[in-house]
Amino acid sequence: MHCTQEPERLLWVANQFYQQISGDFVILCLETVQVQAEIRWEAADGHRFPHIYGPIELAAVVDVLPFPRNPNGQFLPFI
């Protein structure tokens, strides 16, 4: 699972790579100390992003936010 700590990067990545995927998206806000799966920081597009390799425990989810889109499918700012 692709993650980020920067909201503006999340919007960029979503529109760059996931805009063509239909359906509703949500943003999971995680408490990383509760995530037991491996978290790897990997480089992409000149930035380092955390990626989670495995399931995410419900206890790690501290909030779920809607990730709105416009009628063309472009993701919109959420905060």
mmJSON file of the N, C-alpha and C atoms, coordinates in Angstrom:
{"data_MODEL":{"atom_site":{
"group_PDB":["ATOM","ATOM","ATOM","ATOM","ATOM","ATOM","ATOM","ATOM","ATOM","ATOM","ATOM","ATOM","ATOM","ATOM","ATOM","ATOM","ATOM","ATOM","ATOM","ATOM","ATOM","ATOM","ATOM","ATOM","ATOM","ATOM","ATOM","ATOM","ATOM","ATOM","ATOM","ATOM","ATOM","ATOM","ATOM","ATOM","ATOM","ATOM","ATOM","ATOM","ATOM","ATOM","ATOM","ATOM","ATOM","ATOM","ATOM","ATOM","ATOM","ATOM","ATOM","ATOM","ATOM","ATOM","ATOM","ATOM","ATOM","ATOM","ATOM","ATOM","ATOM","ATOM","ATOM","ATOM","ATOM","ATOM","ATOM","ATOM","ATOM","ATOM","ATOM","ATOM","ATOM","ATOM","ATOM","ATOM","ATOM","ATOM","ATOM","ATOM","ATOM","ATOM","ATOM","ATOM","ATOM","ATOM","ATOM","ATOM","ATOM","ATOM","ATOM","ATOM","ATOM","ATOM","ATOM","ATOM","ATOM","ATOM","ATOM","ATOM","ATOM","ATOM","ATOM","ATOM","ATOM","ATOM","ATOM","ATOM","ATOM","ATOM","ATOM","ATOM","ATOM","ATOM","ATOM","ATOM","ATOM","ATOM","ATOM","ATOM","ATOM","ATOM","ATOM","ATOM","ATOM","ATOM","ATOM","ATOM","ATOM","ATOM","ATOM","ATOM","ATOM","ATOM","ATOM","ATOM","ATOM","ATOM","ATOM","ATOM","ATOM","ATOM","ATOM","ATOM","ATOM","ATOM","ATOM","ATOM","ATOM","ATOM","ATOM","ATOM","ATOM","ATOM","ATOM","ATOM","ATOM","ATOM","ATOM","ATOM","ATOM","ATOM","ATOM","ATOM","ATOM","ATOM","ATOM","ATOM","ATOM","ATOM","ATOM","ATOM","ATOM","ATOM","ATOM","ATOM","ATOM","ATOM","ATOM","ATOM","ATOM","ATOM","ATOM","ATOM","ATOM","ATOM","ATOM","ATOM","ATOM","ATOM","ATOM","ATOM","ATOM","ATOM","ATOM","ATOM","ATOM","ATOM","ATOM","ATOM","ATOM","ATOM","ATOM","ATOM","ATOM","ATOM","ATOM","ATOM","ATOM","ATOM","ATOM","ATOM","ATOM","ATOM","ATOM","ATOM","ATOM","ATOM","ATOM","ATOM","ATOM","ATOM","ATOM","ATOM","ATOM","ATOM","ATOM","ATOM","ATOM","ATOM","ATOM","ATOM","ATOM","ATOM","ATOM","ATOM","ATOM"],
"id":[1,2,3,4,5,6,7,8,9,10,11,12,13,14,15,16,17,18,19,20,21,22,23,24,25,26,27,28,29,30,31,32,33,34,35,36,37,38,39,40,41,42,43,44,45,46,47,48,49,50,51,52,53,54,55,56,57,58,59,60,61,62,63,64,65,66,67,68,69,70,71,72,73,74,75,76,77,78,79,80,81,82,83,84,85,86,87,88,89,90,91,92,93,94,95,96,97,98,99,100,101,102,103,104,105,106,107,108,109,110,111,112,113,114,115,116,117,118,119,120,121,122,123,124,125,126,127,128,129,130,131,132,133,134,135,136,137,138,139,140,141,142,143,144,145,146,147,148,149,150,151,152,153,154,155,156,157,158,159,160,161,162,163,164,165,166,167,168,169,170,171,172,173,174,175,176,177,178,179,180,181,182,183,184,185,186,187,188,189,190,191,192,193,194,195,196,197,198,199,200,201,202,203,204,205,206,207,208,209,210,211,212,213,214,215,216,217,218,219,220,221,222,223,224,225,226,227,228,229,230,231,232,233,234,235,236,237],
"type_symbol":["N","C","C","N","C","C","N","C","C","N","C","C","N","C","C","N","C","C","N","C","C","N","C","C","N","C","C","N","C","C","N","C","C","N","C","C","N","C","C","N","C","C","N","C","C","N","C","C","N","C","C","N","C","C","N","C","C","N","C","C","N","C","C","N","C","C","N","C","C","N","C","C","N","C","C","N","C","C","N","C","C","N","C","C","N","C","C","N","C","C","N","C","C","N","C","C","N","C","C","N","C","C","N","C","C","N","C","C","N","C","C","N","C","C","N","C","C","N","C","C","N","C","C","N","C","C","N","C","C","N","C","C","N","C","C","N","C","C","N","C","C","N","C","C","N","C","C","N","C","C","N","C","C","N","C","C","N","C","C","N","C","C","N","C","C","N","C","C","N","C","C","N","C","C","N","C","C","N","C","C","N","C","C","N","C","C","N","C","C","N","C","C","N","C","C","N","C","C","N","C","C","N","C","C","N","C","C","N","C","C","N","C","C","N","C","C","N","C","C","N","C","C","N","C","C","N","C","C","N","C","C","N","C","C","N","C","C"],
"label_atom_id":["N","CA","C","N","CA","C","N","CA","C","N","CA","C","N","CA","C","N","CA","C","N","CA","C","N","CA","C","N","CA","C","N","CA","C","N","CA","C","N","CA","C","N","CA","C","N","CA","C","N","CA","C","N","CA","C","N","CA","C","N","CA","C","N","CA","C","N","CA","C","N","CA","C","N","CA","C","N","CA","C","N","CA","C","N","CA","C","N","CA","C","N","CA","C","N","CA","C","N","CA","C","N","CA","C","N","CA","C","N","CA","C","N","CA","C","N","CA","C","N","CA","C","N","CA","C","N","CA","C","N","CA","C","N","CA","C","N","CA","C","N","CA","C","N","CA","C","N","CA","C","N","CA","C","N","CA","C","N","CA","C","N","CA","C","N","CA","C","N","CA","C","N","CA","C","N","CA","C","N","CA","C","N","CA","C","N","CA","C","N","CA","C","N","CA","C","N","CA","C","N","CA","C","N","CA","C","N","CA","C","N","CA","C","N","CA","C","N","CA","C","N","CA","C","N","CA","C","N","CA","C","N","CA","C","N","CA","C","N","CA","C","N","CA","C","N","CA","C","N","CA","C","N","CA","C","N","CA","C","N","CA","C","N","CA","C","N","CA","C","N","CA","C","N","CA","C"],
"label_alt_id":[null,null,null,null,null,null,null,null,null,null,null,null,null,null,null,null,null,null,null,null,null,null,null,null,null,null,null,null,null,null,null,null,null,null,null,null,null,null,null,null,null,null,null,null,null,null,null,null,null,null,null,null,null,null,null,null,null,null,null,null,null,null,null,null,null,null,null,null,null,null,null,null,null,null,null,null,null,null,null,null,null,null,null,null,null,null,null,null,null,null,null,null,null,null,null,null,null,null,null,null,null,null,null,null,null,null,null,null,null,null,null,null,null,null,null,null,null,null,null,null,null,null,null,null,null,null,null,null,null,null,null,null,null,null,null,null,null,null,null,null,null,null,null,null,null,null,null,null,null,null,null,null,null,null,null,null,null,null,null,null,null,null,null,null,null,null,null,null,null,null,null,null,null,null,null,null,null,null,null,null,null,null,null,null,null,null,null,null,null,null,null,null,null,null,null,null,null,null,null,null,null,null,null,null,null,null,null,null,null,null,null,null,null,null,null,null,null,null,null,null,null,null,null,null,null,null,null,null,null,null,null,null,null,null,null,null,null],
"label_comp_id":["MET","MET","MET","HIS","HIS","HIS","CYS","CYS","CYS","THR","THR","THR","GLN","GLN","GLN","GLU","GLU","GLU","PRO","PRO","PRO","GLU","GLU","GLU","ARG","ARG","ARG","LEU","LEU","LEU","LEU","LEU","LEU","TRP","TRP","TRP","VAL","VAL","VAL","ALA","ALA","ALA","ASN","ASN","ASN","GLN","GLN","GLN","PHE","PHE","PHE","TYR","TYR","TYR","GLN","GLN","GLN","GLN","GLN","GLN","ILE","ILE","ILE","SER","SER","SER","GLY","GLY","GLY","ASP","ASP","ASP","PHE","PHE","PHE","VAL","VAL","VAL","ILE","ILE","ILE","LEU","LEU","LEU","CYS","CYS","CYS","LEU","LEU","LEU","GLU","GLU","GLU","THR","THR","THR","VAL","VAL","VAL","GLN","GLN","GLN","VAL","VAL","VAL","GLN","GLN","GLN","ALA","ALA","ALA","GLU","GLU","GLU","ILE","ILE","ILE","ARG","ARG","ARG","TRP","TRP","TRP","GLU","GLU","GLU","ALA","ALA","ALA","ALA","ALA","ALA","ASP","ASP","ASP","GLY","GLY","GLY","HIS","HIS","HIS","ARG","ARG","ARG","PHE","PHE","PHE","PRO","PRO","PRO","HIS","HIS","HIS","ILE","ILE","ILE","TYR","TYR","TYR","GLY","GLY","GLY","PRO","PRO","PRO","ILE","ILE","ILE","GLU","GLU","GLU","LEU","LEU","LEU","ALA","ALA","ALA","ALA","ALA","ALA","VAL","VAL","VAL","VAL","VAL","VAL","ASP","ASP","ASP","VAL","VAL","VAL","LEU","LEU","LEU","PRO","PRO","PRO","PHE","PHE","PHE","PRO","PRO","PRO","ARG","ARG","ARG","ASN","ASN","ASN","PRO","PRO","PRO","ASN","ASN","ASN","GLY","GLY","GLY","GLN","GLN","GLN","PHE","PHE","PHE","LEU","LEU","LEU","PRO","PRO","PRO","PHE","PHE","PHE","ILE","ILE","ILE"],
"label_asym_id":["A","A","A","A","A","A","A","A","A","A","A","A","A","A","A","A","A","A","A","A","A","A","A","A","A","A","A","A","A","A","A","A","A","A","A","A","A","A","A","A","A","A","A","A","A","A","A","A","A","A","A","A","A","A","A","A","A","A","A","A","A","A","A","A","A","A","A","A","A","A","A","A","A","A","A","A","A","A","A","A","A","A","A","A","A","A","A","A","A","A","A","A","A","A","A","A","A","A","A","A","A","A","A","A","A","A","A","A","A","A","A","A","A","A","A","A","A","A","A","A","A","A","A","A","A","A","A","A","A","A","A","A","A","A","A","A","A","A","A","A","A","A","A","A","A","A","A","A","A","A","A","A","A","A","A","A","A","A","A","A","A","A","A","A","A","A","A","A","A","A","A","A","A","A","A","A","A","A","A","A","A","A","A","A","A","A","A","A","A","A","A","A","A","A","A","A","A","A","A","A","A","A","A","A","A","A","A","A","A","A","A","A","A","A","A","A","A","A","A","A","A","A","A","A","A","A","A","A","A","A","A","A","A","A","A","A","A"],
"label_entity_id":["1","1","1","1","1","1","1","1","1","1","1","1","1","1","1","1","1","1","1","1","1","1","1","1","1","1","1","1","1","1","1","1","1","1","1","1","1","1","1","1","1","1","1","1","1","1","1","1","1","1","1","1","1","1","1","1","1","1","1","1","1","1","1","1","1","1","1","1","1","1","1","1","1","1","1","1","1","1","1","1","1","1","1","1","1","1","1","1","1","1","1","1","1","1","1","1","1","1","1","1","1","1","1","1","1","1","1","1","1","1","1","1","1","1","1","1","1","1","1","1","1","1","1","1","1","1","1","1","1","1","1","1","1","1","1","1","1","1","1","1","1","1","1","1","1","1","1","1","1","1","1","1","1","1","1","1","1","1","1","1","1","1","1","1","1","1","1","1","1","1","1","1","1","1","1","1","1","1","1","1","1","1","1","1","1","1","1","1","1","1","1","1","1","1","1","1","1","1","1","1","1","1","1","1","1","1","1","1","1","1","1","1","1","1","1","1","1","1","1","1","1","1","1","1","1","1","1","1","1","1","1","1","1","1","1","1","1"],
"label_seq_id":[1,1,1,2,2,2,3,3,3,4,4,4,5,5,5,6,6,6,7,7,7,8,8,8,9,9,9,10,10,10,11,11,11,12,12,12,13,13,13,14,14,14,15,15,15,16,16,16,17,17,17,18,18,18,19,19,19,20,20,20,21,21,21,22,22,22,23,23,23,24,24,24,25,25,25,26,26,26,27,27,27,28,28,28,29,29,29,30,30,30,31,31,31,32,32,32,33,33,33,34,34,34,35,35,35,36,36,36,37,37,37,38,38,38,39,39,39,40,40,40,41,41,41,42,42,42,43,43,43,44,44,44,45,45,45,46,46,46,47,47,47,48,48,48,49,49,49,50,50,50,51,51,51,52,52,52,53,53,53,54,54,54,55,55,55,56,56,56,57,57,57,58,58,58,59,59,59,60,60,60,61,61,61,62,62,62,63,63,63,64,64,64,65,65,65,66,66,66,67,67,67,68,68,68,69,69,69,70,70,70,71,71,71,72,72,72,73,73,73,74,74,74,75,75,75,76,76,76,77,77,77,78,78,78,79,79,79],
"pdbx_PDB_ins_code":[null,null,null,null,null,null,null,null,null,null,null,null,null,null,null,null,null,null,null,null,null,null,null,null,null,null,null,null,null,null,null,null,null,null,null,null,null,null,null,null,null,null,null,null,null,null,null,null,null,null,null,null,null,null,null,null,null,null,null,null,null,null,null,null,null,null,null,null,null,null,null,null,null,null,null,null,null,null,null,null,null,null,null,null,null,null,null,null,null,null,null,null,null,null,null,null,null,null,null,null,null,null,null,null,null,null,null,null,null,null,null,null,null,null,null,null,null,null,null,null,null,null,null,null,null,null,null,null,null,null,null,null,null,null,null,null,null,null,null,null,null,null,null,null,null,null,null,null,null,null,null,null,null,null,null,null,null,null,null,null,null,null,null,null,null,null,null,null,null,null,null,null,null,null,null,null,null,null,null,null,null,null,null,null,null,null,null,null,null,null,null,null,null,null,null,null,null,null,null,null,null,null,null,null,null,null,null,null,null,null,null,null,null,null,null,null,null,null,null,null,null,null,null,null,null,null,null,null,null,null,null,null,null,null,null,null,null],
"Cartn_x":[0.851,0.0,0.898,0.581,1.337,0.88,1.822,1.506,2.301,1.926,2.682,2.392,3.296,3.084,2.776,2.725,2.508,1.198,0.172,-1.126,-1.039,-0.192,-0.092,0.505,1.379,1.932,0.873,0.023,-1.045,-1.949,-2.316,-3.175,-2.475,-1.195,-0.45,-0.377,-0.013,0.106,-1.243,-2.298,-3.63,-4.012,-3.8,-4.166,-3.221,-1.983,-1.001,-1.211,-1.571,-1.564,-2.913,-3.87,-5.115,-6.368,-6.221,-7.389,-8.244,-7.643,-8.389,-9.082,-8.845,-9.474,-10.801,-11.859,-13.187,-13.447,-14.444,-14.841,-14.507,-14.992,-14.754,-13.434,-12.733,-11.476,-11.636,-10.917,-10.852,-9.388,-9.138,-7.796,-7.778,-6.882,-6.716,-5.611,-5.923,-4.931,-4.479,-3.184,-2.656,-1.743,-1.774,-0.791,0.24,1.38,2.335,2.887,2.929,3.433,2.49,1.25,0.28,0.336,1.041,1.145,2.22,1.834,2.785,3.448,2.847,3.446,4.695,5.535,6.753,6.417,7.076,6.966,8.328,8.365,9.612,9.522,10.551,10.642,11.343,10.644,11.179,11.118,12.107,12.193,11.311,10.652,9.865,9.705,9.972,9.801,10.53,11.716,12.509,12.059,11.135,10.654,10.761,10.741,10.713,9.338,8.738,7.403,7.413,6.646,6.497,5.501,5.816,4.918,4.731,3.506,3.192,3.027,3.764,3.739,3.074,1.761,1.011,-0.275,-1.025,-2.321,-2.133,-3.159,-3.174,-4.194,-3.747,-4.635,-5.628,-6.85,-7.871,-7.44,-6.708,-6.234,-5.295,-4.681,-3.771,-4.512,-5.774,-6.555,-7.152,-6.695,-7.191,-8.259,-8.353,-9.394,-9.532,-10.724,-10.996,-11.634,-10.997,-11.471,-11.944,-13.01,-13.397,-12.35,-12.162,-11.238,-12.078,-12.599,-13.55,-12.905,-13.777,-13.358,-14.335,-13.861,-14.775,-15.429,-16.367,-17.048,-16.11,-14.92,-13.956,-13.082,-13.277,-12.502,-11.264,-10.971,-9.793,-10.019,-9.031,-9.112,-8.989,-9.726,-9.777,-9.112,-8.65,-8.082,-9.093,-8.618,-9.491,-9.393,-8.453,-8.306,-8.484],
"Cartn_y":[-1.156,0.0,1.22,2.146,3.394,4.34,4.978,5.914,7.196,8.202,9.445,10.173,11.052,11.907,13.333,13.568,14.894,14.928,15.614,15.64,16.103,17.077,17.561,16.502,15.663,14.566,13.497,13.259,12.279,12.676,13.94,14.428,14.257,14.597,14.466,13.009,12.114,10.695,10.126,10.472,9.955,10.366,11.62,12.085,11.572,11.317,10.821,9.34,8.532,7.085,6.39,7.023,6.335,6.998,8.081,8.814,7.961,7.068,6.248,5.048,4.806,3.68,4.169,3.51,3.932,3.465,4.06,3.674,4.747,4.518,5.457,5.147,6.18,6.057,6.703,6.192,6.814,6.937,7.794,7.989,7.401,6.479,5.912,6.676,7.205,7.857,6.817,6.556,5.432,5.886,5.121,5.231,4.155,4.571,3.598,2.631,3.025,2.087,0.895,1.027,-0.069,-0.996,-0.583,-1.392,-2.455,-3.702,-4.785,-5.266,-4.953,-5.335,-4.493,-4.985,-4.261,-2.93,-1.866,-0.553,-0.235,-0.077,0.238,1.639,2.433,3.747,3.555,3.896,3.661,4.952,5.128,6.324,6.19,7.313,7.412,8.887,9.244,10.622,11.638,11.285,12.207,12.372,11.549,11.592,10.196,10.133,8.838,8.664,7.517,7.209,5.935,5.897,4.628,3.732,2.471,1.464,0.374,-0.051,-1.1,-2.408,-3.415,-4.723,-5.731,-5.741,-6.669,-6.034,-6.763,-6.257,-5.11,-4.287,-3.18,-3.513,-3.545,-3.845,-2.699,-3.039,-2.027,-1.074,-1.561,-0.705,0.393,0.218,1.226,2.378,2.17,3.19,4.153,5.405,6.409,7.302,7.313,8.088,7.595,7.764,7.445,8.685,9.213,10.433,10.131,10.764,10.602,11.269,10.742,11.343,11.736,12.965,13.376,13.524,13.427,13.599,14.531,15.141,15.924,14.985,15.468,14.577,13.912,14.481,13.876,12.834,12.6,11.598,12.14,13.435,14.012,14.138,13.707,13.818,15.283,15.646,17.021,17.126,18.333,18.506,18.071,17.444,16.848,17.54,18.453,19.137,20.629],
"Cartn_z":[0.0,0.0,0.0,-0.887,-0.985,0.117,0.786,1.868,1.672,2.414,2.436,3.734,4.098,5.26,4.816,3.518,2.958,2.179,2.687,1.992,0.534,0.235,-1.141,-2.059,-1.546,-2.356,-2.603,-1.615,-1.788,-2.942,-3.008,-4.094,-5.44,-5.503,-6.755,-7.198,-6.286,-6.619,-7.056,-6.347,-6.699,-8.116,-8.459,-9.805,-10.878,-10.523,-11.483,-11.809,-10.807,-10.988,-10.788,-10.117,-9.767,-10.318,-11.052,-11.556,-12.48,-13.234,-14.198,-13.56,-12.289,-11.6,-11.038,-11.42,-10.968,-9.541,-8.942,-7.599,-6.587,-5.397,-4.31,-3.633,-3.263,-2.54,-1.172,-0.211,1.116,1.503,2.458,2.991,4.392,4.624,5.957,6.68,7.826,8.678,9.691,9.701,10.483,11.606,12.665,13.747,13.448,12.908,12.37,13.407,14.665,15.678,15.851,15.399,15.475,14.256,13.209,11.988,12.207,12.109,12.333,11.047,9.902,8.622,8.374,7.479,7.14,6.471,6.906,6.269,5.679,4.348,3.649,3.054,3.257,2.62,1.292,0.193,-1.144,-1.962,-2.825,-3.652,-4.886,-5.224,-6.456,-6.787,-8.019,-8.488,-7.615,-7.144,-6.363,-4.924,-4.468,-3.091,-2.494,-1.185,-0.492,0.129,-0.149,0.334,1.162,2.235,2.949,2.2,2.121,1.551,2.598,2.766,3.734,2.975,3.382,2.74,3.669,3.64,4.465,4.952,5.743,6.225,7.217,7.299,8.256,9.331,10.564,11.686,11.879,12.208,12.46,13.563,14.545,15.636,15.138,13.971,13.425,12.754,12.407,11.701,12.719,12.662,13.608,12.988,11.649,10.981,9.554,9.006,7.605,7.0,5.959,5.32,3.905,3.45,2.051,1.163,-0.024,-0.983,-2.199,-2.193,-3.23,-4.604,-5.627,-7.022,-7.72,-8.789,-9.619,-10.637,-11.448,-12.407,-13.42,-13.646,-14.578,-13.904,-12.623,-11.895,-11.224,-11.384,-10.752,-9.246,-8.464,-7.026,-6.615,-5.572,-5.098,-3.734,-3.382,-2.043,-0.992,0.051,1.057,2.4,2.55,3.839,3.611],
"occupancy":[1.0,1.0,1.0,1.0,1.0,1.0,1.0,1.0,1.0,1.0,1.0,1.0,1.0,1.0,1.0,1.0,1.0,1.0,1.0,1.0,1.0,1.0,1.0,1.0,1.0,1.0,1.0,1.0,1.0,1.0,1.0,1.0,1.0,1.0,1.0,1.0,1.0,1.0,1.0,1.0,1.0,1.0,1.0,1.0,1.0,1.0,1.0,1.0,1.0,1.0,1.0,1.0,1.0,1.0,1.0,1.0,1.0,1.0,1.0,1.0,1.0,1.0,1.0,1.0,1.0,1.0,1.0,1.0,1.0,1.0,1.0,1.0,1.0,1.0,1.0,1.0,1.0,1.0,1.0,1.0,1.0,1.0,1.0,1.0,1.0,1.0,1.0,1.0,1.0,1.0,1.0,1.0,1.0,1.0,1.0,1.0,1.0,1.0,1.0,1.0,1.0,1.0,1.0,1.0,1.0,1.0,1.0,1.0,1.0,1.0,1.0,1.0,1.0,1.0,1.0,1.0,1.0,1.0,1.0,1.0,1.0,1.0,1.0,1.0,1.0,1.0,1.0,1.0,1.0,1.0,1.0,1.0,1.0,1.0,1.0,1.0,1.0,1.0,1.0,1.0,1.0,1.0,1.0,1.0,1.0,1.0,1.0,1.0,1.0,1.0,1.0,1.0,1.0,1.0,1.0,1.0,1.0,1.0,1.0,1.0,1.0,1.0,1.0,1.0,1.0,1.0,1.0,1.0,1.0,1.0,1.0,1.0,1.0,1.0,1.0,1.0,1.0,1.0,1.0,1.0,1.0,1.0,1.0,1.0,1.0,1.0,1.0,1.0,1.0,1.0,1.0,1.0,1.0,1.0,1.0,1.0,1.0,1.0,1.0,1.0,1.0,1.0,1.0,1.0,1.0,1.0,1.0,1.0,1.0,1.0,1.0,1.0,1.0,1.0,1.0,1.0,1.0,1.0,1.0,1.0,1.0,1.0,1.0,1.0,1.0,1.0,1.0,1.0,1.0,1.0,1.0,1.0,1.0,1.0,1.0,1.0,1.0],
"B_iso_or_equiv":[0.0,0.0,0.0,0.0,0.0,0.0,0.0,0.0,0.0,0.0,0.0,0.0,0.0,0.0,0.0,0.0,0.0,0.0,0.0,0.0,0.0,0.0,0.0,0.0,0.0,0.0,0.0,0.0,0.0,0.0,0.0,0.0,0.0,0.0,0.0,0.0,0.0,0.0,0.0,0.0,0.0,0.0,0.0,0.0,0.0,0.0,0.0,0.0,0.0,0.0,0.0,0.0,0.0,0.0,0.0,0.0,0.0,0.0,0.0,0.0,0.0,0.0,0.0,0.0,0.0,0.0,0.0,0.0,0.0,0.0,0.0,0.0,0.0,0.0,0.0,0.0,0.0,0.0,0.0,0.0,0.0,0.0,0.0,0.0,0.0,0.0,0.0,0.0,0.0,0.0,0.0,0.0,0.0,0.0,0.0,0.0,0.0,0.0,0.0,0.0,0.0,0.0,0.0,0.0,0.0,0.0,0.0,0.0,0.0,0.0,0.0,0.0,0.0,0.0,0.0,0.0,0.0,0.0,0.0,0.0,0.0,0.0,0.0,0.0,0.0,0.0,0.0,0.0,0.0,0.0,0.0,0.0,0.0,0.0,0.0,0.0,0.0,0.0,0.0,0.0,0.0,0.0,0.0,0.0,0.0,0.0,0.0,0.0,0.0,0.0,0.0,0.0,0.0,0.0,0.0,0.0,0.0,0.0,0.0,0.0,0.0,0.0,0.0,0.0,0.0,0.0,0.0,0.0,0.0,0.0,0.0,0.0,0.0,0.0,0.0,0.0,0.0,0.0,0.0,0.0,0.0,0.0,0.0,0.0,0.0,0.0,0.0,0.0,0.0,0.0,0.0,0.0,0.0,0.0,0.0,0.0,0.0,0.0,0.0,0.0,0.0,0.0,0.0,0.0,0.0,0.0,0.0,0.0,0.0,0.0,0.0,0.0,0.0,0.0,0.0,0.0,0.0,0.0,0.0,0.0,0.0,0.0,0.0,0.0,0.0,0.0,0.0,0.0,0.0,0.0,0.0,0.0,0.0,0.0,0.0,0.0,0.0],
"pdbx_formal_charge":[null,null,null,null,null,null,null,null,null,null,null,null,null,null,null,null,null,null,null,null,null,null,null,null,null,null,null,null,null,null,null,null,null,null,null,null,null,null,null,null,null,null,null,null,null,null,null,null,null,null,null,null,null,null,null,null,null,null,null,null,null,null,null,null,null,null,null,null,null,null,null,null,null,null,null,null,null,null,null,null,null,null,null,null,null,null,null,null,null,null,null,null,null,null,null,null,null,null,null,null,null,null,null,null,null,null,null,null,null,null,null,null,null,null,null,null,null,null,null,null,null,null,null,null,null,null,null,null,null,null,null,null,null,null,null,null,null,null,null,null,null,null,null,null,null,null,null,null,null,null,null,null,null,null,null,null,null,null,null,null,null,null,null,null,null,null,null,null,null,null,null,null,null,null,null,null,null,null,null,null,null,null,null,null,null,null,null,null,null,null,null,null,null,null,null,null,null,null,null,null,null,null,null,null,null,null,null,null,null,null,null,null,null,null,null,null,null,null,null,null,null,null,null,null,null,null,null,null,null,null,null,null,null,null,null,null,null],
"auth_seq_id":[1,1,1,2,2,2,3,3,3,4,4,4,5,5,5,6,6,6,7,7,7,8,8,8,9,9,9,10,10,10,11,11,11,12,12,12,13,13,13,14,14,14,15,15,15,16,16,16,17,17,17,18,18,18,19,19,19,20,20,20,21,21,21,22,22,22,23,23,23,24,24,24,25,25,25,26,26,26,27,27,27,28,28,28,29,29,29,30,30,30,31,31,31,32,32,32,33,33,33,34,34,34,35,35,35,36,36,36,37,37,37,38,38,38,39,39,39,40,40,40,41,41,41,42,42,42,43,43,43,44,44,44,45,45,45,46,46,46,47,47,47,48,48,48,49,49,49,50,50,50,51,51,51,52,52,52,53,53,53,54,54,54,55,55,55,56,56,56,57,57,57,58,58,58,59,59,59,60,60,60,61,61,61,62,62,62,63,63,63,64,64,64,65,65,65,66,66,66,67,67,67,68,68,68,69,69,69,70,70,70,71,71,71,72,72,72,73,73,73,74,74,74,75,75,75,76,76,76,77,77,77,78,78,78,79,79,79],
"auth_comp_id":["MET","MET","MET","HIS","HIS","HIS","CYS","CYS","CYS","THR","THR","THR","GLN","GLN","GLN","GLU","GLU","GLU","PRO","PRO","PRO","GLU","GLU","GLU","ARG","ARG","ARG","LEU","LEU","LEU","LEU","LEU","LEU","TRP","TRP","TRP","VAL","VAL","VAL","ALA","ALA","ALA","ASN","ASN","ASN","GLN","GLN","GLN","PHE","PHE","PHE","TYR","TYR","TYR","GLN","GLN","GLN","GLN","GLN","GLN","ILE","ILE","ILE","SER","SER","SER","GLY","GLY","GLY","ASP","ASP","ASP","PHE","PHE","PHE","VAL","VAL","VAL","ILE","ILE","ILE","LEU","LEU","LEU","CYS","CYS","CYS","LEU","LEU","LEU","GLU","GLU","GLU","THR","THR","THR","VAL","VAL","VAL","GLN","GLN","GLN","VAL","VAL","VAL","GLN","GLN","GLN","ALA","ALA","ALA","GLU","GLU","GLU","ILE","ILE","ILE","ARG","ARG","ARG","TRP","TRP","TRP","GLU","GLU","GLU","ALA","ALA","ALA","ALA","ALA","ALA","ASP","ASP","ASP","GLY","GLY","GLY","HIS","HIS","HIS","ARG","ARG","ARG","PHE","PHE","PHE","PRO","PRO","PRO","HIS","HIS","HIS","ILE","ILE","ILE","TYR","TYR","TYR","GLY","GLY","GLY","PRO","PRO","PRO","ILE","ILE","ILE","GLU","GLU","GLU","LEU","LEU","LEU","ALA","ALA","ALA","ALA","ALA","ALA","VAL","VAL","VAL","VAL","VAL","VAL","ASP","ASP","ASP","VAL","VAL","VAL","LEU","LEU","LEU","PRO","PRO","PRO","PHE","PHE","PHE","PRO","PRO","PRO","ARG","ARG","ARG","ASN","ASN","ASN","PRO","PRO","PRO","ASN","ASN","ASN","GLY","GLY","GLY","GLN","GLN","GLN","PHE","PHE","PHE","LEU","LEU","LEU","PRO","PRO","PRO","PHE","PHE","PHE","ILE","ILE","ILE"],
"auth_asym_id":["A","A","A","A","A","A","A","A","A","A","A","A","A","A","A","A","A","A","A","A","A","A","A","A","A","A","A","A","A","A","A","A","A","A","A","A","A","A","A","A","A","A","A","A","A","A","A","A","A","A","A","A","A","A","A","A","A","A","A","A","A","A","A","A","A","A","A","A","A","A","A","A","A","A","A","A","A","A","A","A","A","A","A","A","A","A","A","A","A","A","A","A","A","A","A","A","A","A","A","A","A","A","A","A","A","A","A","A","A","A","A","A","A","A","A","A","A","A","A","A","A","A","A","A","A","A","A","A","A","A","A","A","A","A","A","A","A","A","A","A","A","A","A","A","A","A","A","A","A","A","A","A","A","A","A","A","A","A","A","A","A","A","A","A","A","A","A","A","A","A","A","A","A","A","A","A","A","A","A","A","A","A","A","A","A","A","A","A","A","A","A","A","A","A","A","A","A","A","A","A","A","A","A","A","A","A","A","A","A","A","A","A","A","A","A","A","A","A","A","A","A","A","A","A","A","A","A","A","A","A","A","A","A","A","A","A","A"],
"auth_atom_id":["N","CA","C","N","CA","C","N","CA","C","N","CA","C","N","CA","C","N","CA","C","N","CA","C","N","CA","C","N","CA","C","N","CA","C","N","CA","C","N","CA","C","N","CA","C","N","CA","C","N","CA","C","N","CA","C","N","CA","C","N","CA","C","N","CA","C","N","CA","C","N","CA","C","N","CA","C","N","CA","C","N","CA","C","N","CA","C","N","CA","C","N","CA","C","N","CA","C","N","CA","C","N","CA","C","N","CA","C","N","CA","C","N","CA","C","N","CA","C","N","CA","C","N","CA","C","N","CA","C","N","CA","C","N","CA","C","N","CA","C","N","CA","C","N","CA","C","N","CA","C","N","CA","C","N","CA","C","N","CA","C","N","CA","C","N","CA","C","N","CA","C","N","CA","C","N","CA","C","N","CA","C","N","CA","C","N","CA","C","N","CA","C","N","CA","C","N","CA","C","N","CA","C","N","CA","C","N","CA","C","N","CA","C","N","CA","C","N","CA","C","N","CA","C","N","CA","C","N","CA","C","N","CA","C","N","CA","C","N","CA","C","N","CA","C","N","CA","C","N","CA","C","N","CA","C","N","CA","C","N","CA","C","N","CA","C","N","CA","C","N","CA","C","N","CA","C"],
"pdbx_PDB_model_num":[1,1,1,1,1,1,1,1,1,1,1,1,1,1,1,1,1,1,1,1,1,1,1,1,1,1,1,1,1,1,1,1,1,1,1,1,1,1,1,1,1,1,1,1,1,1,1,1,1,1,1,1,1,1,1,1,1,1,1,1,1,1,1,1,1,1,1,1,1,1,1,1,1,1,1,1,1,1,1,1,1,1,1,1,1,1,1,1,1,1,1,1,1,1,1,1,1,1,1,1,1,1,1,1,1,1,1,1,1,1,1,1,1,1,1,1,1,1,1,1,1,1,1,1,1,1,1,1,1,1,1,1,1,1,1,1,1,1,1,1,1,1,1,1,1,1,1,1,1,1,1,1,1,1,1,1,1,1,1,1,1,1,1,1,1,1,1,1,1,1,1,1,1,1,1,1,1,1,1,1,1,1,1,1,1,1,1,1,1,1,1,1,1,1,1,1,1,1,1,1,1,1,1,1,1,1,1,1,1,1,1,1,1,1,1,1,1,1,1,1,1,1,1,1,1,1,1,1,1,1,1,1,1,1,1,1,1]
}}}
